[in-house]
């Protein structure tokens, strides 16, 4: 019996090493172009839009609607949040929604936009950052982002209707399993975990999933996923702060909903949203659209 376990162990070690070190594919032409490109919006329009991406991906989430936005807005601006995509992924580090909001404000000042009113378009994790930016805007302090309008899309705005995936639940608690789970994560674990949040007819291709994984895997980003997921706990702690900002501002707010979203299930989420935000308008997309309507 002892000899049998020795053989299993000797076989398991190289298999585990191979599993953990399956390299991501090289950047696709589309992702490489996204990383290095800049674009110019429509001439003559005064409108600026800032795009805030979701978890656990990156600004690449917006690539399918980017061209359409550049035909509508004078400037279209996006970023990879700290810990995501091609941005730095320090560890150990206390990632927070407040730091991410401050990074957006610093970028806004760096681009010379302090006196410009901007439109925010957000998704998922970006919805939470947008709520914090909205709270700061409501305080009317000098140097804060001046928001003209806000468009949210599927995201865990309300704790009551948020259904995180099993892996997210395990990682957000930051227990002893977290370092093990993050190191065991590779493309196959990622793709199997993410695919269910898409509708059955709108699931990304394997090449698109590889592109998403390349952003996560860049700079060992899979090792900080548990730290990034602390936003769920932060959102719980500061719920009144974030939701209150949404409910009390006077700017136009719109919500785009993919009704097949398993993370923010329909119709429970929309019923609560409409109850809390009486003045917001809502678009419900086709019934085959799920958590990522922009994709």
C-alpha positions as CSV (number, residue, x, y, z in Angstrom):
1,X,0.0,0.0,0.0
2,X,2.8,2.4,0.9
3,X,4.6,1.7,-2.4
4,X,1.3,2.4,-4.3
5,X,1.1,5.9,-2.7
6,X,4.7,6.6,-3.6
7,X,4.0,5.8,-7.3
8,X,0.9,8.1,-7.2
9,X,2.9,10.9,-5.6
10,X,5.7,10.6,-8.2
11,X,3.2,10.7,-11.0
12,X,1.2,13.6,-9.5
13,X,4.2,15.9,-9.0
14,X,5.1,16.4,-12.7
15,X,1.4,16.4,-13.7
16,X,0.7,19.2,-11.2
17,X,3.8,21.1,-12.3
18,X,2.6,20.9,-16.0
19,X,-0.9,21.9,-15.0
20,X,0.3,25.0,-13.2
21,X,2.6,26.1,-15.9
22,X,0.5,25.8,-19.0
23,X,1.5,29.1,-20.6
24,X,-1.2,31.4,-22.0
25,X,-1.1,31.8,-25.8
26,X,0.7,34.7,-27.2
27,X,-1.4,37.9,-27.4
28,X,-3.9,37.7,-30.3
29,X,-3.6,40.4,-32.9
30,X,-6.8,42.0,-31.5
31,X,-5.5,42.0,-28.0
32,X,-2.1,43.3,-29.0
33,X,-3.7,46.1,-31.0
34,X,-5.9,46.9,-28.0
35,X,-2.9,47.1,-25.7
36,X,-0.9,49.5,-27.9
37,X,-3.5,51.6,-29.8
38,X,-5.0,55.0,-29.3
39,X,-8.0,56.3,-31.1
40,X,-9.7,59.6,-31.9
41,X,-13.4,60.2,-31.4
42,X,-15.8,62.2,-33.4
43,X,-14.8,65.7,-34.3
44,X,-16.9,68.6,-33.0
45,X,-18.6,66.7,-30.2
46,X,-18.0,68.0,-26.7
47,X,-18.9,64.7,-25.1
48,X,-16.5,62.5,-23.1
49,X,-17.2,59.0,-21.8
50,X,-15.1,57.0,-19.3
51,X,-15.5,53.2,-19.3
52,X,-15.1,51.2,-16.1
53,X,-14.6,47.4,-16.6
54,X,-15.7,44.4,-14.6
55,X,-14.1,41.6,-12.6
56,X,-11.9,39.7,-13.2
57,X,-11.1,40.9,-16.7
58,X,-9.9,44.2,-18.1
59,X,-10.7,47.2,-20.4
60,X,-10.6,44.7,-23.3
61,X,-14.2,43.9,-22.4
62,X,-15.2,47.1,-24.3
63,X,-13.5,46.3,-27.6
64,X,-16.7,45.2,-29.4
65,X,-18.4,48.5,-28.8
66,X,-15.3,50.8,-28.9
67,X,-15.7,51.9,-32.5
68,X,-19.4,52.7,-32.0
69,X,-18.5,54.8,-29.0
70,X,-15.8,56.7,-30.9
71,X,-18.4,57.6,-33.5
72,X,-20.6,59.2,-30.8
73,X,-18.2,60.8,-28.3
74,X,-15.3,63.2,-28.8
75,X,-13.1,61.2,-26.3
76,X,-13.5,57.6,-25.2
77,X,-11.3,56.8,-22.2
78,X,-10.7,53.5,-20.4
79,X,-8.2,51.9,-18.2
80,X,-7.2,48.6,-16.6
81,X,-7.8,49.0,-12.9
82,X,-4.9,48.2,-10.6
83,X,-4.5,44.4,-10.4
84,X,-6.3,43.9,-13.7
85,X,-5.2,43.4,-17.3
86,X,-2.0,45.1,-18.2
87,X,-1.8,47.3,-15.1
88,X,0.6,46.5,-12.2
89,X,-0.5,43.8,-9.9
90,X,1.4,44.4,-6.6
91,X,1.3,41.8,-3.9
92,X,0.9,41.8,-1.1
93,X,-1.4,44.8,-1.4
94,X,-4.7,46.1,0.0
95,X,-6.8,46.5,-3.0
96,X,-9.9,48.7,-2.5
97,X,-12.7,50.3,-4.4
98,X,-11.6,53.6,-2.9
99,X,-8.1,53.3,-4.3
100,X,-9.5,52.4,-7.7
101,X,-11.8,55.4,-7.7
102,X,-8.8,57.6,-6.8
103,X,-6.9,56.2,-9.7
104,X,-9.7,57.2,-12.1
105,X,-9.6,60.7,-10.7
106,X,-5.9,60.9,-11.1
107,X,-6.2,59.8,-14.7
108,X,-8.9,62.3,-15.3
109,X,-6.6,65.1,-14.0
110,X,-3.6,63.7,-15.9
111,X,-5.6,64.0,-19.1
112,X,-6.4,67.6,-18.4
113,X,-10.1,67.1,-17.9
114,X,-10.8,68.9,-14.5
115,X,-13.2,71.3,-16.0
116,X,-15.0,68.8,-18.3
117,X,-18.2,67.0,-17.4
118,X,-18.0,63.3,-18.2
119,X,-20.3,60.4,-18.9
120,X,-19.6,57.2,-17.0
121,X,-20.3,53.8,-18.5
122,X,-19.6,50.9,-16.2
123,X,-20.0,47.1,-15.8
124,X,-19.9,44.7,-12.8
125,X,-16.9,45.7,-10.6
126,X,-16.9,49.0,-12.5
127,X,-20.4,49.7,-11.2
128,X,-19.1,49.7,-7.6
129,X,-16.3,52.1,-8.6
130,X,-18.9,54.3,-10.3
131,X,-20.9,54.4,-7.1
132,X,-17.9,55.6,-5.2
133,X,-17.1,58.3,-7.8
134,X,-20.8,59.3,-7.6
135,X,-20.6,59.6,-3.8
136,X,-17.5,61.9,-4.2
137,X,-19.2,63.9,-6.9
138,X,-22.2,64.4,-4.5
139,X,-19.9,65.9,-1.9
140,X,-19.1,68.7,-4.4
141,X,-15.5,69.0,-3.3
142,X,-13.0,70.8,-5.6
143,X,-10.9,68.5,-7.8
144,X,-13.4,65.7,-7.9
145,X,-14.8,64.1,-11.1
146,X,-17.6,66.1,-12.5
147,X,-20.2,63.6,-13.7
148,X,-22.8,64.4,-16.4
149,X,-24.5,61.1,-16.6
150,X,-24.1,57.5,-15.5
151,X,-24.9,54.3,-17.4
152,X,-24.6,51.0,-15.4
153,X,-24.8,47.5,-16.7
154,X,-25.0,44.1,-14.9
155,X,-23.2,44.3,-11.6
156,X,-23.6,43.5,-7.9
157,X,-25.0,46.8,-6.9
158,X,-27.2,45.3,-4.2
159,X,-26.1,42.7,-1.7
160,X,-29.6,41.3,-1.4
161,X,-29.7,40.1,-5.0
162,X,-26.1,39.3,-5.7
163,X,-25.2,35.7,-6.2
164,X,-21.4,35.4,-6.5
165,X,-19.9,32.2,-8.1
166,X,-18.7,29.5,-5.7
167,X,-15.0,30.2,-6.4
168,X,-15.6,33.9,-5.6
169,X,-17.2,33.0,-2.3
170,X,-14.2,30.9,-1.4
171,X,-11.7,33.5,-2.4
172,X,-13.3,36.6,-0.9
173,X,-13.0,35.2,2.6
174,X,-9.2,35.2,2.3
175,X,-8.8,32.0,4.3
176,X,-6.0,29.4,4.1
177,X,-7.4,28.0,0.9
178,X,-7.0,31.3,-1.1
179,X,-3.3,31.0,-1.8
180,X,-3.8,27.4,-2.9
181,X,-6.8,28.1,-5.1
182,X,-5.2,31.1,-6.8
183,X,-2.1,29.0,-7.7
184,X,-4.2,26.1,-9.0
185,X,-6.0,28.5,-11.3
186,X,-5.2,28.2,-15.0
187,X,-7.0,28.8,-18.3
188,X,-9.2,25.7,-18.0
189,X,-10.4,26.6,-14.5
190,X,-10.9,30.2,-15.5
191,X,-12.9,29.3,-18.7
192,X,-15.1,26.7,-17.0
193,X,-15.8,29.2,-14.2
194,X,-16.6,32.2,-16.4
195,X,-18.5,30.6,-19.2
196,X,-21.8,30.1,-17.2
197,X,-22.2,33.8,-16.7
198,X,-22.8,34.2,-20.5
199,X,-26.1,33.3,-22.2
200,X,-26.2,30.0,-24.0
201,X,-26.1,31.7,-27.4
202,X,-23.7,34.5,-26.6
203,X,-20.8,32.7,-25.0
204,X,-17.3,34.0,-26.0
205,X,-15.2,31.9,-28.4
206,X,-12.2,30.1,-27.1
207,X,-9.9,32.8,-28.6
208,X,-11.9,35.5,-26.8
209,X,-11.5,33.5,-23.5
210,X,-7.8,33.2,-24.1
211,X,-7.7,37.0,-24.5
212,X,-9.4,37.5,-21.2
213,X,-7.2,35.0,-19.5
214,X,-4.0,36.6,-21.0
215,X,-5.0,39.8,-19.2
216,X,-5.6,38.0,-15.9
217,X,-2.4,35.9,-16.2
218,X,-0.2,38.9,-17.1
219,X,2.2,39.7,-14.3
220,X,0.8,36.7,-12.3
221,X,-2.5,38.4,-11.9
222,X,-4.2,35.2,-10.9
223,X,-2.3,35.4,-7.6
224,X,-4.1,38.6,-6.6
225,X,-7.6,37.6,-7.5
226,X,-8.4,36.8,-3.8
227,X,-7.2,40.3,-2.8
228,X,-9.3,42.0,-5.6
229,X,-12.4,40.1,-4.4
230,X,-12.3,42.0,-1.1
231,X,-14.4,44.5,-2.9
232,X,-17.4,42.2,-2.1
233,X,-16.7,42.6,1.6
234,X,-16.0,46.4,1.2
235,X,-19.3,46.8,-0.6
236,X,-21.1,45.1,2.2
237,X,-19.5,47.3,4.8
238,X,-20.2,50.5,2.9
239,X,-23.5,49.6,1.4
240,X,-25.4,52.7,2.6
241,X,-22.6,54.9,1.4
242,X,-22.6,53.4,-2.1
243,X,-26.3,52.8,-2.7
244,X,-27.2,56.1,-1.1
245,X,-25.1,58.0,-3.6
246,X,-27.1,56.3,-6.5
247,X,-30.4,57.1,-4.9
248,X,-29.8,60.7,-4.1
249,X,-28.1,62.4,-7.1
250,X,-30.0,64.3,-9.7
251,X,-27.9,63.4,-12.8
252,X,-29.5,61.1,-15.4
253,X,-28.9,57.4,-14.6
254,X,-29.6,54.5,-16.9
255,X,-29.3,50.7,-16.4
256,X,-28.7,48.1,-19.1
257,X,-29.7,44.6,-18.1
258,X,-29.0,41.3,-19.6
259,X,-31.8,39.3,-18.1
260,X,-30.1,35.8,-18.1
261,X,-27.5,37.0,-15.6
262,X,-27.0,34.3,-12.9
263,X,-25.0,36.6,-10.7
264,X,-27.7,39.3,-10.5
265,X,-30.8,37.3,-11.3
266,X,-33.8,38.6,-13.1
267,X,-36.4,39.8,-12.1
268,X,-35.4,40.1,-8.5
269,X,-32.5,42.5,-9.2
270,X,-34.6,44.8,-11.4
271,X,-37.5,44.9,-9.0
272,X,-35.2,46.1,-6.2
273,X,-33.4,48.5,-8.6
274,X,-36.6,50.2,-9.7
275,X,-37.7,50.4,-6.1
276,X,-34.5,52.0,-4.9
277,X,-33.8,54.3,-8.0
278,X,-37.2,55.7,-9.0
279,X,-35.8,58.2,-11.4
280,X,-33.5,55.8,-13.3
281,X,-34.4,54.5,-16.7
282,X,-33.8,50.9,-17.7
283,X,-33.2,48.9,-20.8
284,X,-33.8,45.1,-20.7
285,X,-32.0,43.4,-23.6
286,X,-33.0,40.3,-25.5
287,X,-33.7,37.3,-23.3
288,X,-30.5,35.5,-24.5
289,X,-28.2,38.2,-23.2
290,X,-26.6,37.5,-19.8
291,X,-24.0,39.1,-17.5
292,X,-21.8,40.9,-20.1
293,X,-24.0,42.7,-22.5
294,X,-21.1,44.7,-23.9
295,X,-19.5,41.4,-25.1
